[in-house]
Amino acid sequence: MKIRTLIVDDEPLARERMRSLLDGQQDITIVGECRDGREAVAAIRTEAPDLVFLDVQIPELDGFQVIEAIGPERTPVIVFVTAYDQYALQAFEVHAVDYLLKPFDEERFGRALDRARQALAHDKEKEDLSEKLISLLQDLKAPQGYMERLVVKSAGRLFFLRTEEIEWVESAGNYVCLHVKGESHLLRETMNGLEARLDPARFVRIHRTAIVNIDRIKELQPLFHGEYQVVLRDGTELTLSRGYRDRLQEVIGKEF
């Protein structure tokens, strides 16, 4: 019997890469491709795939929310796909859930596929995977400490950064741009997601597109309509939107 397989990733090149790796597998039939979490939930319910390659960082609903929507007990065998999300990687390791770390090669993809085949061939292993998914979701929902360090990939190299070194963060499409000691690093993460993992006593959202390390603020200069210009110690000038002013006042303990 063919293994009915679904590919879920918001990046067209990533979907094409997985499709090409699966095309040569005689026991695999691809039943669909999805670009976001809502499409994935609908496809899993209608197509009933046996196996899903599920990107963690996708629009609408992330990979974990897809599992929650379907229900771990009714979820197909899952191979998670992620790009340098340290917290997700740690969770996968703890709960022994298989994942592919982007960029992955053909050999690593083959190992993940073989593990999926093994799980599909044994009901007991499928039950174990369901229990692991339940445990994973419970762990992800538990309160977590704020992030102290992170790893970013740039120009083929991995950079290990302490969050206290981050001067400010700006949104960049499906990524965030971290400004650290005169250098910029892209991280595949949403502004809301990163904000939730940074210590709110140190990092403050000052605009829809900007988060600053308050230790790096040199001065505030009034603008118009309740907005301020935030000047950092390196001379960078950012805008404090009126809607975010209360939060900064709360953190620095002073009204302005």
VEXVEXFI-149141 format. One record per residue: z, x, y of N, C-alpha, C, CB in turn. Coordinates in Angstrom, 3 decimals. Glycine has a CB too. Layout:
! residues N
       n_z       n_x       n_y      ca_z      ca_x      ca_y       c_z       c_x       c_y      cb_z      cb_x      cb_y
         Z         X         Y         Z         X         Y         Z         X         Y         Z         X         Y
...
***
This chain:
! residues 256
       n_z       n_x       n_y      ca_z      ca_x      ca_y       c_z       c_x       c_y      cb_z      cb_x      cb_y
     0.000     0.835    -1.195     0.000     0.000     0.000     0.000     0.874     1.250     1.217    -0.947     0.003
    -0.716     0.421     2.261    -0.782     1.136     3.523     0.517     0.966     4.313    -1.977     0.650     4.347
     0.899     2.016     5.028     2.060     1.951     5.910     1.572     1.476     7.272     2.791     3.344     6.015
     1.961     0.278     7.645     1.537    -0.303     8.916     2.319     0.361    10.040     1.746    -1.849     8.929
     1.595     1.004    10.951     2.230     1.885    11.934     1.881     1.471    13.357     1.810     3.335    11.697
     2.900     1.481    14.218     2.743     1.137    15.626     3.083     2.354    16.475     3.638    -0.072    16.010
     2.273     2.605    17.510     2.495     3.713    18.433     2.932     3.139    19.786     1.203     4.591    18.581
     4.069     3.614    20.296     4.583     3.128    21.576     4.824     4.314    22.504     5.892     2.308    21.380
     4.023     4.421    23.563     4.160     5.496    24.539     3.406     5.083    25.790     3.627     6.860    23.977
     3.986     5.344    26.960     3.319     4.938    28.200     2.246     5.922    28.648     4.338     4.776    29.298
     2.151     7.082    27.995     1.166     8.083    28.370    -0.059     7.986    27.460     1.779     9.494    28.305
    -1.247     7.704    27.996    -2.456     7.575    27.170    -2.741     8.815    26.320    -3.650     7.294    28.054
    -2.529     9.999    26.882    -2.796    11.221    26.123    -1.835    11.367    24.943    -2.690    12.444    27.037
    -0.599    10.948    25.134     0.382    11.021    24.044     0.005    10.059    22.925     1.802    10.703    24.565
    -0.446     8.843    23.284    -0.882     7.890    22.265    -2.099     8.425    21.514    -1.206     6.526    22.904
    -3.024     9.009    22.264    -4.221     9.564    21.634    -3.859    10.698    20.678    -5.205    10.066    22.701
    -2.900    11.529    21.082    -2.456    12.641    20.241    -1.869    12.127    18.932    -1.422    13.499    20.984
    -0.986    11.147    18.996    -0.392    10.607    17.770    -1.427     9.905    16.914     0.737     9.644    18.105
    -2.343     9.185    17.560    -3.392     8.499    16.796    -4.261     9.497    16.041    -4.264     7.645    17.727
    -4.590    10.615    16.676    -5.422    11.616    16.015    -4.697    12.247    14.833    -5.841    12.695    17.007
    -3.377    12.435    14.975    -2.602    13.001    13.868    -2.470    12.026    12.706    -1.222    13.409    14.351
    -2.488    10.741    13.009    -2.346     9.728    11.966    -3.671     9.359    11.312    -1.711     8.492    12.541
    -4.775     9.578    12.025    -6.079     9.153    11.510    -6.429     9.785    10.174    -7.151     9.482    12.508
    -5.974    10.995     9.939    -6.315    11.667     8.686    -5.400    11.333     7.533    -6.309    13.127     8.889
    -4.422    10.450     7.750    -3.464    10.096     6.700    -3.961     8.878     5.926    -2.066     9.817     7.306
    -4.226     9.065     4.645    -4.832     8.004     3.838    -3.934     6.790     3.659    -5.203     8.542     2.492
    -2.623     6.998     3.753    -1.698     5.887     3.502    -1.241     5.195     4.789    -0.484     6.391     2.742
    -1.862     5.543     5.918    -1.455     4.993     7.208    -2.544     4.094     7.779    -1.129     6.121     8.193
    -2.136     2.931     8.290    -3.040     2.108     9.081    -2.349     1.772    10.404    -3.449     0.807     8.306
    -3.022     2.056    11.497    -2.447     1.814    12.831    -2.697     0.354    13.222    -3.065     2.791    13.902
    -1.619    -0.384    13.438    -1.755    -1.809    13.735    -1.715    -2.103    15.233    -0.662    -2.585    13.038
    -1.440    -1.086    16.040    -1.430    -1.330    17.470    -0.869    -0.173    18.254    -0.652    -2.557    17.773
    -1.091    -0.223    19.578    -0.537     0.741    20.524     0.058    -0.034    21.693    -1.629     1.757    21.013
     1.206     0.429    22.180     1.883    -0.254    23.285     2.209     0.742    24.383     3.168    -0.958    22.796
     2.180     0.224    25.629     2.411     1.074    26.803     3.821     0.922    27.373     1.393     0.750    27.881
     4.531    -0.133    26.989     5.878    -0.328    27.533     6.749    -1.069    26.533     5.824    -1.099    28.867
     8.028    -1.220    26.902     8.988    -1.796    25.978     8.741    -3.254    25.643    10.340    -1.655    26.532
     8.305    -4.037    26.621     8.064    -5.463    26.351     6.884    -5.646    25.405     7.809    -6.227    27.664
     5.837    -4.856    25.610     4.710    -4.902    24.673     5.168    -4.513    23.265     3.571    -3.962    25.146
     6.050    -3.513    23.190     6.530    -3.048    21.889     7.305    -4.138    21.153     7.409    -1.814    22.062
     8.200    -4.814    21.869     8.978    -5.890    21.241     8.044    -6.979    20.704     9.987    -6.498    22.253
     7.065    -7.376    21.517     6.123    -8.412    21.098     5.309    -7.962    19.883     5.184    -8.776    22.254
     4.858    -6.706    19.895     4.032    -6.206    18.796     4.830    -6.083    17.503     3.429    -4.855    19.164
     6.079    -5.644    17.606     6.913    -5.527    16.407     7.150    -6.904    15.790     8.264    -4.850    16.746
     7.349    -7.900    16.644     7.596    -9.249    16.134     6.350    -9.867    15.514     8.105   -10.140    17.249
     5.176    -9.618    16.094     3.953   -10.265    15.598     3.271    -9.462    14.493     2.978   -10.476    16.744
     3.291    -8.127    14.598     2.568    -7.294    13.632     3.431    -6.852    12.454     2.014    -6.079    14.325
     4.745    -6.929    12.598     5.683    -6.514    11.547     5.319    -5.153    10.957     5.722    -7.560    10.438
     5.264    -4.099    11.794     4.923    -2.769    11.277     6.027    -2.228    10.377     4.668    -1.794    12.432
     5.651    -1.307     9.513     6.638    -0.632     8.666     7.265     0.548     9.391     5.993    -0.159     7.361
     6.466     1.153    10.280     6.864     2.394    10.942     6.471     2.335    12.419     6.213     3.624    10.250
     7.366     2.794    13.296     7.072     2.823    14.727     7.409     4.209    15.281     7.869     1.715    15.483
     6.438     4.806    15.960     6.693     6.010    16.752     7.007     5.517    18.158     5.455     7.023    16.735
     8.268     5.649    18.570     8.771     4.975    19.764     9.229     5.968    20.820     9.915     4.048    19.400
     8.496     6.026    21.928     8.907     6.867    23.054    10.181     6.286    23.658     7.775     6.968    24.130
    11.140     7.146    23.974    12.411     6.686    24.539    12.242     6.254    25.990    13.471     7.789    24.441
    11.508     7.060    26.770    11.389     6.810    28.210    10.102     6.057    28.518    11.431     8.133    28.996
    10.156     4.738    28.379     8.997     3.888    28.652     9.396     2.804    29.654     8.446     3.250    27.336
     8.426     2.256    30.398     8.734     1.231    31.403     9.205    -0.083    30.785     7.516     0.973    32.263
     9.703    -0.956    31.661    10.158    -2.312    31.310    11.438    -2.276    30.479     9.059    -3.061    30.539
    11.341    -1.903    29.218    12.509    -1.695    28.363    12.389    -0.297    27.776    12.613    -2.791    27.229
    13.473     0.484    27.783    13.364     1.804    27.163    13.453     1.664    25.644    14.472     2.758    27.692
    13.305     2.785    24.947    13.277     2.726    23.483    14.518     2.122    22.874    13.086     4.088    22.928
    15.683     2.414    23.459    16.925     1.863    22.930    17.003     0.354    23.164    18.129     2.560    23.570
    16.517    -0.092    24.301    16.520    -1.528    24.592    15.552    -2.282    23.690    16.162    -1.773    26.056
    14.480    -1.628    23.280    13.559    -2.229    22.312    14.297    -2.505    21.001    12.334    -1.302    22.064
    15.072    -1.513    20.536    15.838    -1.680    19.297    16.842    -2.823    19.442    16.570    -0.367    18.928
    17.504    -2.881    20.586    18.465    -3.957    20.817    17.790    -5.317    20.791    19.176    -3.757    22.148
    16.608    -5.415    21.398    15.901    -6.699    21.459    15.469    -7.173    20.074    14.680    -6.587    22.371
    15.043    -6.258    19.245    14.605    -6.615    17.889    15.807    -6.836    16.977    13.691    -5.515    17.304
    16.840    -6.011    17.154    17.994    -6.035    16.266    17.857    -4.916    15.253    18.130    -7.405    15.558
    18.827    -3.999    15.172    18.716    -2.854    14.264    18.445    -3.240    12.816    19.970    -2.044    14.326
    19.018    -4.376    12.371    18.840    -4.778    10.969    17.405    -5.196    10.677    19.788    -5.923    10.623
    16.667    -5.641    11.707    15.287    -6.110    11.502    14.254    -5.127    12.033    15.090    -7.459    12.170
    14.725    -3.978    12.493    13.831    -2.986    13.079    13.134    -2.180    11.988    14.605    -2.050    14.020
    11.842    -1.868    12.166    11.139    -1.012    11.197    11.733     0.396    11.183     9.630    -0.946    11.526
    11.222     1.240    10.311    11.609     2.646    10.350    11.127     3.227    11.677    11.016     3.441     9.130
    12.035     3.895    12.387    11.745     4.398    13.728    11.747     5.928    13.752    12.766     3.851    14.735
    10.720     6.497    14.350    10.748     7.908    14.727    10.724     7.927    16.257     9.523     8.730    14.094
    11.822     8.322    16.865    11.888     8.379    18.323    11.085     9.563    18.845    13.350     8.474    18.797
    10.510     9.375    20.020     9.781    10.451    20.699    10.410    10.615    22.080     8.225    10.138    20.802
    10.717    11.834    22.467    11.377    12.040    23.753    10.959    13.357    24.369    12.892    11.995    23.593
    11.193    13.504    25.663    10.836    14.717    26.387    12.047    15.257    27.136     9.675    14.448    27.362
    12.827    16.109    26.479    13.923    16.825    27.108    14.977    15.926    27.747    13.380    17.741    28.133
    15.332    14.863    27.053    16.471    14.055    27.473    17.676    14.559    26.676    16.215    12.500    27.240
    18.518    15.375    27.314    19.591    16.053    26.585    20.546    15.077    25.913    20.365    16.952    27.522
    20.878    14.009    26.610    21.827    13.052    26.044    21.245    12.376    24.814    22.218    12.002    27.087
    19.958    11.975    24.902    19.313    11.333    23.756    19.256    12.286    22.572    17.899    10.858    24.125
    18.885    13.538    22.807    18.796    14.503    21.711    20.139    14.673    21.022    18.299    15.852    22.226
    21.200    14.766    21.800    22.530    14.909    21.212    22.879    13.686    20.368    23.586    15.117    22.311
    22.554    12.504    20.878    22.844    11.277    20.132    22.056    11.229    18.831    22.525    10.045    20.984
    20.779    11.628    18.879    19.965    11.620    17.658    20.537    12.575    16.616    18.510    12.001    17.978
    20.961    13.751    17.070    21.508    14.737    16.134    22.787    14.214    15.482    21.787    16.069    16.858
    23.664    13.639    16.305    24.937    13.146    15.785    24.724    12.073    14.722    25.795    12.592    16.921
    23.761    11.187    14.970    23.569    10.055    14.058    22.447    10.279    13.053    23.284     8.807    14.848
    21.913    11.498    12.993    20.898    11.872    12.008    19.692    10.944    12.049    21.496    11.871    10.614
    19.288    10.546    13.259    18.095     9.723    13.434    16.940    10.660    13.774    18.300     8.631    14.554
    15.795    10.448    13.133    14.690    11.390    13.327    14.050    11.202    14.693    13.637    11.219    12.228
    13.606    12.312    15.271    12.963    12.265    16.577    11.942    13.383    16.680    14.002    12.372    17.709
    10.994    13.196    17.585    10.020    14.224    17.922    10.251    14.620    19.372     8.550    13.724    17.694
    10.402    15.894    19.614    10.602    16.405    20.965     9.249    16.848    21.526    11.628    17.587    20.974
     8.836    16.216    22.621     7.569    16.599    23.246     7.697    17.972    23.904     7.134    15.541    24.287
     6.666    18.826    23.825     5.449    18.645    23.021     5.704    19.091    21.582     4.259    19.441    23.632
     5.224    18.348    20.613     5.421    18.679    19.210     4.085    19.109    18.603     6.020    17.471    18.434
     4.164    19.902    17.530     2.945    20.355    16.875     2.684    19.531    15.613     3.041    21.854    16.531
     1.577    19.810    14.970     1.170    19.030    13.792     2.174    19.173    12.655    -0.219    19.467    13.317
     2.733    20.363    12.502     3.695    20.588    11.415     4.951    19.745    11.617     4.070    22.080    11.324
     5.483    19.741    12.839     6.697    18.952    13.109     6.414    17.462    12.955     7.235    19.244    14.529
     5.245    17.022    13.403     4.860    15.622    13.239     4.786    15.274    11.761     3.510    15.340    13.928
     4.226    16.191    10.971     4.111    15.950     9.530     5.456    15.802     8.855     3.348    17.069     8.876
     6.441    16.593     9.286     7.777    16.480     8.694     8.398    15.128     9.015     8.688    17.611     9.197
     8.224    14.679    10.255     8.760    13.371    10.632     8.086    12.259     9.831     8.573    13.127    12.141
     6.793    12.380     9.641     6.060    11.373     8.870     6.513    11.366     7.412     4.548    11.631     8.951
     6.753    12.540     6.841     7.214    12.612     5.448     8.595    11.968     5.297     7.257    14.082     4.968
     9.480    12.187     6.278    10.800    11.554     6.219    10.676    10.041     6.304    11.702    12.074     7.349
     9.745     9.575     7.130     9.533     8.130     7.242     9.017     7.568     5.920     8.542     7.810     8.385
     8.091     8.275     5.302     7.578     7.831     3.992     8.706     7.726     2.975     6.494     8.801     3.474
     9.583     8.729     2.977    10.696     8.733     2.029    11.624     7.548     2.267    11.481    10.044     2.132
    11.898     7.264     3.519    12.765     6.136     3.840    12.131     4.818     3.417    13.077     6.112     5.335
    10.818     4.686     3.638    10.126     3.450     3.274    10.057     3.254     1.766     8.726     3.449     3.852
    10.124     4.352     1.031    10.011     4.266    -0.436    11.331     3.891    -1.098     9.522     5.592    -1.001
    12.437     3.948    -0.367    13.743     3.677    -0.960    14.516     2.689    -0.088    14.547     4.988    -1.139
    14.846     1.550    -0.664    15.569     0.520     0.079    16.904     1.034     0.606    15.797    -0.700    -0.802
    17.575     1.867    -0.188    18.879     2.395     0.236    18.735     3.232     1.509    19.514     3.245    -0.892
    17.680     4.031     1.592    17.489     4.849     2.781    17.162     3.981     3.991    16.380     5.876     2.549
    16.439     2.879     3.772    16.156     1.966     4.881    17.443     1.325     5.380    15.151     0.879     4.451
    18.332     0.964     4.454    19.623     0.404     4.862    20.443     1.434     5.638    20.411    -0.083     3.631
    20.393     2.693     5.173    21.124     3.754     5.865    20.592     3.931     7.285    21.020     5.081     5.085
    19.272     3.855     7.445    18.680     4.004     8.771    19.115     2.875     9.700    17.156     4.043     8.671
    19.204     1.668     9.142    19.655     0.538     9.940    21.084     0.763    10.430    19.567    -0.761     9.127
    21.945     1.257     9.553    23.328     1.526     9.939    23.389     2.638    10.991    24.166     1.913     8.702
    22.523     3.641    10.845    22.490     4.735    11.823    22.049     4.222    13.198    21.542     5.858    11.345
    21.086     3.299    13.217    20.629     2.740    14.489    21.733     1.933    15.159    19.392     1.863    14.273
    22.458     1.158    14.363    23.583     0.383    14.907    24.618     1.334    15.515    24.239    -0.500    13.796
    24.950     2.398    14.780    25.927     3.368    15.252    25.424     4.084    16.504    26.243     4.382    14.151
    24.124     4.391    16.533    23.531     5.055    17.694    23.650     4.182    18.938    22.058     5.394    17.426
    23.306     2.900    18.813    23.371     2.002    19.964    24.797     1.829    20.453    22.778     0.648    19.614
    25.746     1.754    19.522    27.148     1.629    19.919    27.600     2.872    20.680    28.043     1.404    18.685
    27.150     4.033    20.224    27.518     5.280    20.883    26.913     5.358    22.284    27.068     6.479    20.044
    25.659     4.916    22.414    24.990     4.959    23.710    25.635     4.013    24.715    23.521     4.615    23.551
    26.228     2.927    24.210    26.882     1.958    25.090    28.269     2.412    25.522    26.980     0.615    24.400
    28.844     3.361    24.774    30.198     3.809    25.083    30.207     4.587    26.400    30.758     4.680    23.935
    31.305     4.518    27.145    31.384     5.272    28.399    31.187     6.767    28.153    32.735     5.025    29.088
    30.405     7.390    28.993    30.117     8.810    28.848    30.580     9.574    30.092    28.608     9.033    28.603
    30.933    10.832    29.888    31.256    11.674    31.023    29.993    11.982    31.821    31.935    12.972    30.559
    30.188    12.387    33.050    29.030    12.695    33.878    28.408    14.021    33.451    29.424    12.740    35.364
    27.105    14.112    33.614    26.342    15.273    33.181    26.734    16.506    33.991    24.838    15.004    33.309
    26.958    17.622    33.301    27.323    18.872    33.964    26.184    19.876    33.967    28.531    19.480    33.298
    25.254    19.747    33.020    24.122    20.660    32.956    22.931    19.927    32.370    24.462    21.918    32.119
    21.756    20.454    32.595    20.553    19.879    32.030    19.514    20.966    31.839    20.009    18.755    32.924
    18.514    20.649    31.031    17.439    21.585    30.722    16.128    20.968    31.188    17.395    21.923    29.192
    15.337    21.727    31.925    14.030    21.249    32.374    12.971    22.251    31.944    14.002    21.041    33.919
    11.773    21.742    31.704    10.658    22.600    31.312     9.717    22.732    32.491     9.915    22.035    30.066
     9.336    23.976    32.809     8.427    24.227    33.920     7.600    25.463    33.610     9.204    24.401    35.252
     6.273    25.329    33.758     5.348    26.448    33.523     5.565    27.072    32.141     5.520    27.521    34.616
     5.838    26.219    31.151     6.003    26.692    29.782     7.351    27.309    29.482     4.958    27.674    29.479
     8.257    27.335    30.466     9.582    27.910    30.263    10.655    26.831    30.363     9.849    29.024    31.287
    11.798    27.083    29.747    12.936    26.172    29.830    13.960    26.737    30.809    13.576    25.948    28.428
    14.394    25.901    31.754    15.395    26.303    32.734    16.689    25.542    32.468    14.891    26.048    34.183
    17.783    26.261    32.385    19.093    25.668    32.180    19.789    25.594    33.537    19.938    26.490    31.146
    20.050    24.384    33.997    20.606    24.171    35.327    21.964    23.490    35.254    19.651    23.342    36.175
    22.865    23.909    36.109    24.116    23.194    36.283    23.889    22.155    37.373    25.298    24.168    36.645
    24.401    20.957    37.169    24.139    19.892    38.136    24.690    20.238    39.518    24.746    18.577    37.649
    25.775    21.011    39.578    26.342    21.370    40.875    25.379    22.224    41.701    27.659    22.112    40.682
    24.377    22.837    41.046    23.396    23.653    41.751    22.296    22.817    42.396    22.783    24.652    40.803
    22.165    21.561    41.981    21.122    20.695    42.530    21.445    20.373    43.987    20.987    19.387    41.694
    20.493    20.606    44.868    20.699    20.333    46.290    20.323    18.894    46.634    19.881    21.309    47.145
    19.174    18.466    46.147    18.791    17.069    46.310    17.728    16.716    45.292    18.286    16.795    47.738
    17.512    15.416    45.126    16.581    14.896    44.137    15.671    13.884    44.822    17.334    14.252    42.930
    14.382    13.941    44.507    13.461    12.937    45.037    12.654    12.326    43.904    12.522    13.554    46.097
    12.244    11.088    44.090    11.449    10.416    43.069    10.024    10.957    43.097    11.457     8.882    43.281
     9.390    10.996    41.910     8.023    11.500    41.791     7.313    10.741    40.674     8.011    13.037    41.514
     7.001     9.467    40.940     6.330     8.641    39.920     7.245     8.388    38.743     5.039     9.314    39.438
     6.801     8.771    37.533     7.607     8.608    36.327     8.593     9.754    36.144     6.708     8.503    35.110
     8.693    10.626    37.132     9.570    11.786    37.067    10.513    11.788    38.276     8.742    13.096    37.013
    11.486    12.696    38.227    12.256    13.030    39.418    12.046    14.513    39.670    13.787    12.677    39.252
    12.112    14.909    40.933    11.946    16.310    41.313    13.300    16.852    41.742    10.888    16.471    42.455
    13.780    17.869    41.042    15.068    18.490    41.339    14.842    19.694    42.239    15.804    18.906    40.034
    15.541    19.741    43.353    15.429    20.869    44.274    16.656    21.752    44.102    15.288    20.385    45.753
    16.408    22.978    43.620    17.493    23.893    43.277    17.175    25.293    43.804    17.721    23.925    41.744
    17.963    25.781    44.735    17.837    27.148    45.232    16.413    27.501    45.643    18.311    28.117    44.184
    15.782    26.617    46.381    14.442    26.882    46.867    13.330    26.626    45.869    14.364    28.266    47.310
    13.672    26.189    44.666    12.680    25.883    43.652    12.712    24.396    43.327    12.921    26.720    42.385
    11.597    23.893    42.776    11.499    22.483    42.397    11.184    22.382    40.913    10.416    21.751    43.236
    11.837    21.439    40.239    11.629    21.236    38.806    11.447    19.741    38.543    12.827    21.808    37.976
    10.433    19.398    37.759    10.200    18.007    37.393    10.944    17.667    36.114     8.701    17.732    37.228
    11.558    16.501    36.112    12.273    15.996    34.947    11.817    14.575    34.696    13.816    16.063    35.148
    11.458    14.269    33.461    11.010    12.915    33.139    12.228    12.003    33.045    10.194    12.893    31.807
    12.497    11.304    34.133    13.685    10.450    34.245    13.480     9.537    35.447    15.008    11.304    34.393
    14.121     8.386    35.441    14.065     7.503    36.602    15.187     7.877    37.565    14.176     6.008    36.176
    15.038     7.490    38.822    16.094     7.737    39.799    17.369     7.011    39.403    15.648     7.300    41.198
    17.240     5.758    38.972    18.421     4.998    38.571    19.112     5.637    37.371    18.039     3.558    38.246
    18.308     6.099    36.411    18.873     6.715    35.218    19.615     8.001    35.529    17.787     6.988    34.215
    19.018     8.842    36.375    19.672    10.094    36.733    20.908     9.847    37.589    18.698    11.007    37.470
    20.813     8.904    38.520    21.950     8.590    39.383    23.168     8.178    38.561    21.580     7.479    40.367
    22.928     7.408    37.494    24.032     6.928    36.662    24.714     8.064    35.908    23.527     5.888    35.675
    24.016     9.189    35.729    24.561    10.301    34.943    25.115    11.426    35.811    23.494    10.853    34.029
    24.939    11.306    37.116    25.486    12.302    38.034    26.834    11.835    38.577    24.503    12.574    39.193
    27.719    12.775    38.826    29.063    12.465    39.329    28.947    11.830    40.720    29.954    13.757    39.380
    29.367    10.551    40.874    29.237     9.880    42.173    30.139    10.454    43.260    29.535     8.423    42.014
    31.104    11.296    42.884    31.935    11.955    43.880    31.204    13.129    44.512    33.241    12.425    43.255
    30.103    13.551    43.889    29.347    14.698    44.399    27.939    14.325    44.835    29.276    15.778    43.349
    27.321    13.367    44.136    25.934    12.998    44.428    25.863    11.569    44.954    25.055    13.148    43.170
    25.119    11.389    46.044    25.026    10.082    46.686    23.560     9.732    46.920    25.813    10.064    48.022
    23.223     8.506    46.599    21.877     7.988    46.899    21.828     7.654    48.381    21.527     6.721    46.021
    20.902     8.257    49.118    20.801     7.991    50.552    19.537     7.202    50.901    20.822     9.302    51.327
    18.671     7.050    49.906    17.393     6.375    50.140    16.867     5.973    48.771    16.357     7.301    50.920
    15.969     5.019    48.762    15.364     4.612    47.487    14.748     5.804    46.760    14.295     3.535    47.722
    14.313     6.805    47.509    13.590     7.936    46.919    14.374     9.242    46.947    12.289     8.131    47.636
    15.673     9.205    47.315    16.400    10.470    47.460    17.873    10.355    47.081    16.286    10.968    48.882
    18.361    11.370    46.379    19.779    11.552    46.061    20.159    12.936    46.576    20.067    11.402    44.499
    21.330    13.056    47.218    21.736    14.364    47.744    23.091    14.783    47.181    21.792    14.332    49.279
    23.244    16.093    47.075    24.535    16.696    46.771    25.293    16.791    48.098    24.376    18.121    46.076
    26.409    16.084    48.229    27.076    16.013    49.535    27.598    17.372    49.986    28.225    15.014    49.484
    27.817    18.290    49.040    28.252    19.632    49.424    27.155    20.397    50.153    28.693    20.410    48.197
    25.902    19.896    50.053    24.773    20.585    50.692    24.435    19.990    52.066    23.541    20.521    49.786
    25.163    18.942    52.469    24.870    18.316    53.762    25.489    19.140    54.889    25.400    16.857    53.802
    24.684    19.462    55.892    25.154    20.207    57.050    25.550    19.277    58.192    24.084    21.179    57.516
    24.688    18.291    58.493    24.999    17.361    59.576    24.200    16.073    59.445    24.724    18.009    60.929
    24.655    15.043    60.166    23.958    13.764    60.259    23.564    13.540    61.708    24.842    12.592    59.731
    22.313    13.160    61.909    21.811    12.910    63.261    21.342    11.466    63.350    20.655    13.892    63.626
    21.865    10.673    64.291    21.470     9.261    64.387    19.996     9.108    64.747    22.331     8.541    65.426
    19.377     8.130    64.115    17.987     7.772    64.413    17.974     6.387    65.047    17.097     7.807    63.120
    17.179     5.489    64.523    17.093     4.132    65.055    17.476     3.118    63.983    15.675     3.844    65.582
    17.916     1.916    64.431    18.172     0.774    63.544    19.171     1.112    62.437    16.867     0.294    62.923
    20.164     1.930    62.747    21.217     2.222    61.784    20.895     3.315    60.790    21.545     1.007    61.050
    19.738     3.942    60.942    19.378     5.029    60.041    19.829     6.370    60.626    17.856     5.037    59.780
    19.956     7.374    59.733    20.353     8.710    60.153    19.426     9.737    59.510    21.831     8.991    59.781
    19.328    10.865    60.181    18.653    12.004    59.579    19.715    12.882    58.939    17.812    12.801    60.633
    19.519    13.192    57.657    20.444    14.044    56.915    19.855    15.453    56.889    20.693    13.499    55.457
    20.567    16.396    57.463    20.107    17.779    57.501    20.904    18.585    56.474    20.259    18.386    58.937
    20.217    19.191    55.529    20.886    20.003    54.522    21.057    21.434    55.017    20.099    19.985    53.207
    21.856    22.204    54.316    22.163    23.567    54.740    20.944    24.483    54.729    23.231    24.145    53.856
    19.930    24.132    53.923    18.713    24.955    53.896    17.684    24.482    54.916    18.097    24.939    52.500
    18.069    23.493    55.747    17.165    23.001    56.780    16.358    21.781    56.375    16.238    24.079    57.173
    16.425    21.372    55.129    15.708    20.178    54.684    16.203    18.951    55.451    15.885    19.972    53.159
    15.273    18.107    55.894    15.617    16.901    56.637    15.222    15.669    55.831    14.926    16.892    58.020
    16.193    14.793    55.580    15.984    13.580    54.803    16.444    12.384    55.621    16.737    13.647    53.448
    16.061    11.200    55.190    16.456     9.982    55.908    17.511     9.215    55.125    15.233     9.084    56.167
    18.593     8.874    55.818    19.618     7.987    55.254    19.264     6.559    55.659    21.070     8.381    55.750
    18.873     5.739    54.689    18.530     4.354    54.979    19.783     3.544    55.287    17.769     3.730    53.804
    19.636     2.530    56.106    20.774     1.702    56.498    21.460     1.087    55.289    20.327     0.606    57.452
    20.679     0.707    54.275    21.246     0.059    53.095    22.100     0.972    52.238    20.157    -0.499    52.265
    21.974     2.292    52.428    22.755     3.243    51.628    23.872     3.899    52.440    21.839     4.318    51.055
    24.010     3.525    53.706    24.973     4.184    54.588    26.406     3.956    54.132    24.804     3.687    56.014
    26.736     2.727    53.712    28.110     2.419    53.314    28.579     3.319    52.175    28.224     0.955    52.900
    27.675     3.592    51.229    28.068     4.417    50.085    28.409     5.844    50.525    26.945     4.441    49.034
    27.613     6.410    51.439    27.908     7.759    51.926    29.209     7.771    52.713    26.756     8.285    52.799
    29.434     6.739    53.530    30.687     6.651    54.275    31.893     6.596    53.333    30.675     5.420    55.186
    31.731     5.865    52.238    32.812     5.741    51.263    33.145     7.089    50.638    32.435     4.737    50.173
    32.115     7.863    50.319    32.330     9.146    49.637    32.946    10.184    50.570    31.008     9.675    49.076
    32.470    10.237    51.833    33.004    11.257    52.759    34.278    10.780    53.454    31.949    11.625    53.815
    34.613     9.491    53.286    35.858     8.980    53.833    35.860     8.859    55.344    36.975     9.852    53.414
    34.696     8.608    55.928    34.640     8.516    57.374    33.478     7.599    57.773    34.484     9.926    58.012
    33.729     6.698    58.727    32.672     5.831    59.223    31.879     6.535    60.314    33.255     4.514    59.749
    30.590     6.164    60.410    29.757     6.746    61.470    28.706     5.734    61.893    29.084     8.067    60.997
***
